[in-house]
Amino acid sequence: MDLYSEFEWRGLVYDATDGLKERFDQPDMIAYAGFDPTASSLHVGSLLPIMALARLERAGHRPIAVVGGGTGLIGDPSGKTTERQLLTAEQVEANVHDIRSQLARFLDLDSKNTRSKLVNNLEWLGGLGALELMRDTGKHFTVNYMLAKDSIKRRVESKDGISYTEFSYLLLQAYDFLQLYNRYGCTVQMGGSDQWGNITAGIELIRKATPAGSSRAYGLVVPLVLTAAGSKFGKTEEGTVWLDPKLTRPYEFYQFWLNTDDRDAVRYLKFFTFLSQETIADFEVVTAREPEGRHAQRALAQQVTELVHGADAVREAEAAARVLFSGDVSGLSVDQLLRVFPSVPSSAMPFVETGWPITELLVSSRVTASKGEATRLIRNGGIYVNGRRVTDEKLCLRPDDAVEGQLFVVRKGKRDNFLVRIIDA
């Protein structure tokens, strides 16, 4: 199918301006999407516009990712009910640096022949004076036009209102589109559905600020993703699901996708993977026939985790799942196990060449409160060491029984894990 039809099949076209389908059919289309550096990491809610850019690149077009080093100093009111906290220039600069590395996982930004670009709008906004903005941009927009935009209208009608700082954001994003049009020939802007007002303002500015009849710009907005249960996508009980592995561990990231509701799994395969229409159709059939197998969810978790964190992260996440749900630590190193269990209780045992009686080890490592409790748990089948059930309360564990001679993973019952490290006496 043609590219625009693929976008429609994948559910990526929430709304679009007239003529965009024909523009998609032409070669060398240059399109951009912007990313807000208000945090050091993007989150999974940013993946839809990122994937839209990546699909354009794969189709031979020329995507531009704009990181808002300039607009990030102002704050976008779109989708917000209260004023954002302003960041310092140093904070925004650091965030821009971190976000660039995340975008580079999806777009070819570094090869010699790359057709994709990453730009920081601070390049043109940093030197933009107030008089210049008001004369060359502000004169093209009436206050009535700006107040009619949903992102501004809601805030004006709210109890706290909207500051002039955030009210002016629409002008700055429109100015971005004009600059990208003039500098690179960019004619398409993409974003979330909450960006429709900002995008159409940019199209309007290009129409008014360029010679009559010489310009045509377009916009496309992707849907804001909600779960089938109606909750906000990318939010869990633990908080936001980030793309930075330091903020959301790859194992947790993998589990987020693996836990997708059956009603969402196929839709997310369309949104967030490059799997073909035929392959996704197969997953749709098998999900309806064998929902307990979670085949679509597993493919989704594998595909998205590999895109964001790499193939090694997928292997480690699946190994971590084996450890947590079956206790199988075979094939895992000490470093890998420490990444699997970053926050479980841990303790240290001094090295003893002859080993440690199991009941003493359980008490010393605070797995049990007493030897009596340890004995009862062992007799009831409630203690596992490195994935194996302990059946003999007189067992003596030796250094050679530990992972790499350094670590025991002890499980009490079904869920309580403990790490016991062996250290030099």
C-alpha positions as CSV (number, residue, x, y, z in Angstrom):
1,M,0.0,0.0,0.0
2,D,1.1,3.6,-0.4
3,L,2.6,5.4,2.6
4,Y,-0.5,7.5,3.4
5,S,-2.7,4.5,3.3
6,E,-0.3,2.7,5.6
7,F,-0.5,5.6,8.1
8,E,-4.3,5.3,7.9
9,W,-4.2,1.5,8.3
10,R,-2.0,1.9,11.4
11,G,-4.4,4.4,12.9
12,L,-1.9,7.2,12.7
13,V,-4.1,9.8,11.0
14,Y,-6.2,11.5,13.6
15,D,-6.6,14.5,11.4
16,A,-4.8,16.0,8.4
17,T,-5.0,19.1,6.3
18,D,-6.3,19.0,2.7
19,G,-3.8,17.8,0.1
20,L,-1.5,15.9,2.5
21,K,-2.2,12.5,0.9
22,E,-1.0,13.8,-2.5
23,R,2.1,15.3,-0.8
24,F,2.9,11.9,0.7
25,D,2.9,10.4,-2.8
26,Q,5.6,12.8,-4.0
27,P,9.3,12.1,-3.5
28,D,11.6,13.8,-1.0
29,M,8.9,15.0,1.3
30,I,10.5,16.9,4.2
31,A,8.4,16.7,7.5
32,Y,9.1,17.5,11.1
33,A,7.9,16.7,14.6
34,G,8.9,18.5,17.7
35,F,9.9,17.1,21.1
36,D,9.7,19.1,24.3
37,P,12.9,18.9,26.5
38,T,11.1,19.5,29.8
39,A,12.6,16.3,31.2
40,S,15.9,14.5,30.7
41,S,14.1,11.7,28.8
42,L,11.2,11.2,26.5
43,H,8.5,8.7,27.5
44,V,6.4,6.1,25.7
45,G,3.8,8.8,24.9
46,S,6.4,10.3,22.6
47,L,6.8,7.1,20.6
48,L,3.9,7.7,18.2
49,P,5.4,10.9,16.6
50,I,8.9,9.3,16.7
51,M,7.6,6.2,14.8
52,A,5.9,8.5,12.3
53,L,9.2,10.1,11.5
54,A,10.9,6.8,11.4
55,R,8.3,5.5,8.9
56,L,9.0,8.5,6.7
57,E,12.7,7.8,6.7
58,R,12.2,4.2,5.8
59,A,10.0,5.3,2.9
60,G,12.8,7.5,1.5
61,H,11.5,10.8,2.8
62,R,13.5,13.3,4.9
63,P,12.3,13.7,8.5
64,I,13.5,16.4,10.8
65,A,13.3,16.0,14.6
66,V,13.1,19.3,16.3
67,V,14.2,19.4,20.0
68,G,12.8,22.6,21.5
69,G,15.8,24.0,23.3
70,G,14.2,27.5,22.7
71,T,10.5,26.7,23.2
72,G,11.4,24.5,26.2
73,L,12.3,27.7,28.0
74,I,8.7,28.9,27.6
75,G,6.5,25.8,28.0
76,D,3.7,24.5,25.8
77,P,0.2,25.0,27.3
78,S,-1.3,22.3,25.0
79,G,-2.9,19.6,27.1
80,K,-1.9,21.3,30.4
81,T,-4.3,22.6,33.0
82,T,-1.7,24.6,34.9
83,E,1.4,26.7,34.2
84,R,4.6,24.7,33.7
85,Q,7.5,25.3,36.0
86,L,10.2,27.1,34.0
87,L,13.5,25.4,33.5
88,T,16.9,27.0,33.4
89,A,18.8,27.2,30.2
90,E,21.4,24.7,31.6
91,Q,18.6,22.2,32.4
92,V,17.1,22.5,29.0
93,E,20.5,22.1,27.3
94,A,21.2,18.9,29.3
95,N,17.8,17.5,28.4
96,V,18.3,18.3,24.7
97,H,21.6,16.3,24.8
98,D,19.9,13.3,26.4
99,I,16.9,13.3,24.1
100,R,19.1,13.4,21.0
101,S,20.6,10.0,21.9
102,Q,17.1,8.5,22.3
103,L,15.9,9.8,18.9
104,A,19.1,8.4,17.3
105,R,17.8,4.9,18.1
106,F,15.0,5.5,15.6
107,L,16.5,7.9,13.1
108,D,19.7,7.8,11.1
109,L,21.2,11.0,12.5
110,D,24.9,10.1,12.3
111,S,25.8,8.3,9.1
112,K,27.7,10.1,6.3
113,N,24.7,9.8,3.8
114,T,21.9,10.5,6.3
115,R,18.9,12.3,5.0
116,S,17.4,12.8,8.5
117,K,18.2,15.8,10.7
118,L,18.0,16.7,14.3
119,V,17.8,20.5,15.0
120,N,17.5,22.6,18.1
121,N,15.1,25.5,17.7
122,L,17.3,27.6,20.0
123,E,19.4,28.1,16.8
124,W,16.8,30.7,15.6
125,L,14.9,31.5,18.7
126,G,17.9,32.3,20.8
127,G,18.7,35.4,18.9
128,L,15.1,36.4,18.2
129,G,14.2,39.8,19.6
130,A,10.8,40.8,21.0
131,L,10.4,43.5,18.4
132,E,11.2,41.2,15.6
133,L,8.8,38.5,16.8
134,M,6.0,41.1,17.2
135,R,6.6,42.8,13.9
136,D,7.3,39.8,11.7
137,T,5.1,37.1,13.3
138,G,2.7,38.6,15.8
139,K,1.2,41.0,13.1
140,H,-0.1,37.9,11.2
141,F,-2.3,36.7,14.1
142,T,-5.3,38.4,15.8
143,V,-5.9,37.9,19.4
144,N,-9.3,36.5,18.5
145,Y,-7.6,33.8,16.4
146,M,-5.3,32.8,19.2
147,L,-8.1,32.8,21.8
148,A,-10.1,30.4,19.6
149,K,-7.4,27.7,19.8
150,D,-8.5,25.0,22.2
151,S,-5.2,24.8,24.1
152,I,-5.5,28.5,24.9
153,K,-9.2,28.7,25.3
154,R,-9.4,26.1,28.0
155,R,-6.7,27.8,30.0
156,V,-8.2,31.3,29.6
157,E,-11.5,29.9,31.0
158,S,-9.8,28.1,33.9
159,K,-9.5,29.5,37.4
160,D,-5.7,30.2,37.1
161,G,-5.9,31.5,33.5
162,I,-2.8,31.6,31.3
163,S,0.4,33.7,31.5
164,Y,1.5,35.8,28.6
165,T,4.6,33.6,28.4
166,E,2.6,30.4,27.6
167,F,0.0,32.5,25.5
168,S,2.9,33.4,23.2
169,Y,4.0,29.8,22.7
170,L,1.7,29.4,19.6
171,L,3.6,32.2,17.9
172,L,7.0,30.6,18.6
173,Q,5.9,27.2,17.3
174,A,4.4,28.9,14.2
175,Y,7.8,30.7,13.8
176,D,9.6,27.3,14.0
177,F,7.6,26.0,11.1
178,L,8.3,29.1,9.0
179,Q,12.1,28.8,9.8
180,L,12.1,25.1,8.8
181,Y,10.2,25.9,5.6
182,N,12.7,28.6,4.7
183,R,15.9,26.8,5.8
184,Y,15.2,23.2,4.7
185,G,12.1,23.3,2.5
186,C,10.1,21.5,5.2
187,T,6.4,21.5,4.2
188,V,4.8,19.1,6.7
189,Q,4.5,19.2,10.5
190,M,3.4,16.2,12.5
191,G,2.4,16.0,16.2
192,G,-0.1,14.7,18.7
193,S,-3.7,15.7,18.3
194,D,-3.3,18.4,21.0
195,Q,-0.9,20.1,18.7
196,W,-3.5,20.8,15.9
197,G,-3.9,24.5,16.8
198,N,-0.1,25.1,16.9
199,I,0.4,23.2,13.6
200,T,-2.4,25.1,11.7
201,A,-1.0,28.4,13.1
202,G,2.3,27.5,11.5
203,I,0.6,26.7,8.2
204,E,-1.2,30.1,8.4
205,L,2.1,32.0,9.1
206,I,3.8,30.3,6.1
207,R,0.9,31.3,3.9
208,K,1.0,34.9,5.0
209,A,4.7,35.5,5.4
210,T,5.9,34.0,2.1
211,P,5.3,35.3,-1.5
212,A,1.7,34.7,-2.6
213,G,1.1,31.5,-4.5
214,S,4.6,30.1,-3.8
215,S,4.0,28.2,-0.6
216,R,2.0,25.3,0.6
217,A,2.3,23.6,3.9
218,Y,0.5,20.7,5.5
219,G,-0.2,19.2,8.9
220,L,-0.9,15.7,10.3
221,V,-1.8,14.8,13.9
222,V,-1.6,11.4,15.4
223,P,-4.0,10.3,18.1
224,L,-3.3,10.7,21.8
225,V,-3.2,7.1,22.9
226,L,-5.5,5.8,25.7
227,T,-5.8,2.3,26.9
228,A,-8.9,0.3,26.2
229,A,-9.8,0.8,29.8
230,G,-9.8,4.6,29.3
231,S,-6.6,5.3,31.3
232,K,-3.7,7.4,30.1
233,F,-1.2,5.5,28.1
234,G,2.3,5.2,29.6
235,K,1.3,5.6,33.2
236,T,1.6,2.7,35.7
237,E,1.3,2.4,39.4
238,E,5.0,3.1,39.6
239,G,4.7,6.3,37.4
240,T,5.7,7.3,33.9
241,V,7.3,4.8,31.6
242,W,10.5,6.5,30.3
243,L,12.8,5.7,27.4
244,D,15.9,6.3,29.5
245,P,17.0,3.0,31.1
246,K,18.1,4.8,34.2
247,L,14.6,6.0,34.8
248,T,12.7,2.9,33.7
249,R,14.7,-0.3,33.7
250,P,14.6,-2.3,30.4
251,Y,13.0,-5.2,32.4
252,E,10.2,-2.9,33.6
253,F,9.9,-1.4,30.1
254,Y,9.5,-4.9,28.6
255,Q,7.0,-5.9,31.2
256,F,4.9,-2.7,30.5
257,W,4.4,-3.9,27.0
258,L,4.0,-7.6,27.9
259,N,1.1,-6.6,30.3
260,T,-0.8,-4.8,27.5
261,D,-4.6,-5.5,27.6
262,D,-5.7,-8.0,24.9
263,R,-8.0,-5.3,23.5
264,D,-4.9,-3.0,22.9
265,A,-2.3,-5.5,21.8
266,V,-2.9,-5.5,18.0
267,R,-3.6,-1.8,17.9
268,Y,-0.2,-1.2,19.6
269,L,1.5,-3.5,17.2
270,K,0.3,-1.2,14.4
271,F,1.3,1.9,16.3
272,F,4.7,1.0,17.7
273,T,6.4,-1.7,15.5
274,F,7.5,-2.1,11.9
275,L,5.8,-5.5,11.5
276,S,4.0,-5.9,8.3
277,Q,0.2,-5.9,7.8
278,E,0.2,-9.7,7.1
279,T,2.2,-10.4,10.3
280,I,0.0,-8.3,12.5
281,A,-3.1,-9.9,10.9
282,D,-1.7,-13.3,12.0
283,F,-1.2,-12.0,15.5
284,E,-4.8,-10.7,15.5
285,V,-6.1,-14.2,14.6
286,V,-4.0,-16.0,17.2
287,T,-4.8,-13.5,19.9
288,A,-8.5,-14.1,19.4
289,R,-8.0,-17.8,19.3
290,E,-5.5,-18.2,22.2
291,P,-5.6,-15.0,24.3
292,E,-3.9,-16.9,27.2
293,G,-0.8,-17.3,25.1
294,R,-0.2,-13.5,24.9
295,H,1.5,-13.9,21.6
296,A,0.8,-10.4,20.4
297,Q,2.0,-8.9,23.7
298,R,5.2,-10.9,23.6
299,A,6.0,-9.7,20.1
300,L,5.1,-6.2,21.1
301,A,7.4,-6.3,24.1
302,Q,10.3,-7.8,22.0
303,Q,9.9,-5.3,19.1
304,V,9.6,-2.1,21.1
305,T,12.2,-3.0,23.7
306,E,14.7,-3.8,20.9
307,L,13.9,-0.5,19.2
308,V,14.4,1.5,22.4
309,H,17.1,-0.4,24.2
310,G,18.6,-3.0,21.8
311,A,18.5,-6.7,21.3
312,D,20.7,-7.4,24.4
313,A,18.1,-5.7,26.6
314,V,15.4,-8.0,25.2
315,R,17.4,-11.0,26.1
316,E,18.1,-9.7,29.6
317,A,14.5,-8.8,30.1
318,E,13.3,-12.2,29.1
319,A,16.0,-13.8,31.3
320,A,14.8,-11.6,34.2
321,A,11.3,-12.8,33.6
322,R,12.5,-16.4,33.9
323,V,14.3,-15.7,37.1
324,L,11.3,-13.8,38.7
325,F,8.6,-16.3,37.6
326,S,10.5,-19.6,37.6
327,G,13.6,-18.9,39.6
328,D,15.8,-20.1,36.8
329,V,19.2,-18.3,37.0
330,S,21.0,-20.5,34.5
331,G,23.0,-18.5,32.0
332,L,22.9,-15.2,33.9
333,S,26.0,-13.5,35.3
334,V,26.2,-11.7,38.6
335,D,26.0,-8.3,36.9
336,Q,22.9,-9.4,35.1
337,L,21.2,-10.6,38.2
338,L,22.0,-7.4,40.0
339,R,20.2,-5.5,37.2
340,V,17.3,-7.9,37.5
341,F,17.1,-7.3,41.3
342,P,18.1,-3.7,41.8
343,S,16.0,-3.1,44.9
344,V,15.4,-6.4,46.6
345,P,16.8,-6.9,50.1
346,S,20.5,-7.9,50.0
347,S,23.1,-9.0,52.5
348,A,26.7,-10.2,52.6
349,M,28.2,-13.4,53.9
350,P,32.0,-13.7,54.6
351,F,33.7,-16.4,52.5
352,V,33.9,-19.8,54.2
353,E,35.7,-22.5,52.2
354,T,33.6,-25.2,53.8
355,G,30.3,-23.4,53.1
356,W,27.3,-22.4,55.1
357,P,24.5,-24.6,56.6
358,I,21.3,-23.5,54.9
359,T,19.5,-22.6,58.1
360,E,22.4,-20.4,59.3
361,L,22.5,-18.7,55.9
362,L,18.8,-17.9,56.0
363,V,19.0,-16.4,59.4
364,S,22.2,-14.4,58.8
365,S,20.9,-12.9,55.6
366,R,17.6,-12.0,57.3
367,V,15.5,-14.2,55.0
368,T,14.0,-15.8,58.2
369,A,13.9,-14.7,61.8
370,S,15.1,-17.9,63.3
371,K,16.5,-21.4,62.4
372,G,13.1,-22.8,63.5
373,E,11.3,-20.7,60.9
374,A,13.9,-21.7,58.3
375,T,13.4,-25.4,59.0
376,R,9.6,-25.1,58.8
377,L,9.8,-23.3,55.4
378,I,12.2,-25.8,54.0
379,R,10.1,-28.7,55.1
380,N,7.0,-27.1,53.5
381,G,8.9,-26.5,50.2
382,G,9.0,-22.7,50.6
383,I,12.7,-22.0,50.1
384,Y,14.6,-21.8,46.8
385,V,18.2,-21.1,46.2
386,N,19.3,-20.1,42.6
387,G,16.0,-21.4,41.3
388,R,16.1,-24.9,43.0
389,R,13.8,-25.9,45.8
390,V,15.6,-26.8,49.0
391,T,14.3,-30.0,50.5
392,D,17.0,-30.8,53.2
393,E,17.2,-28.5,56.2
394,K,20.7,-30.0,56.8
395,L,22.0,-28.8,53.4
396,C,25.4,-27.1,53.3
397,L,25.8,-24.5,50.5
398,R,29.4,-24.2,49.2
399,P,31.0,-21.3,47.3
400,D,30.9,-23.4,44.2
401,D,27.1,-23.4,44.4
402,A,26.9,-19.7,44.1
403,V,26.6,-17.8,40.7
404,E,30.2,-17.2,39.7
405,G,31.1,-18.1,43.2
406,Q,29.7,-14.8,44.4
407,L,26.0,-14.7,44.7
408,F,23.0,-16.7,45.9
409,V,19.4,-15.7,44.8
410,V,17.2,-16.9,47.6
411,R,13.4,-17.0,47.2
412,K,11.0,-17.4,50.1
413,G,7.5,-18.4,49.0
414,K,6.3,-17.3,45.6
415,R,7.5,-13.7,45.5
416,D,10.0,-12.7,48.2
417,N,13.5,-12.6,46.7
418,F,16.7,-11.9,48.5
419,L,20.3,-11.6,47.3
420,V,23.2,-13.0,49.4
421,R,26.6,-11.9,48.3
422,I,29.8,-13.7,49.3
423,I,32.6,-11.3,50.3
424,D,36.2,-11.8,51.4
425,A,36.4,-12.3,55.1
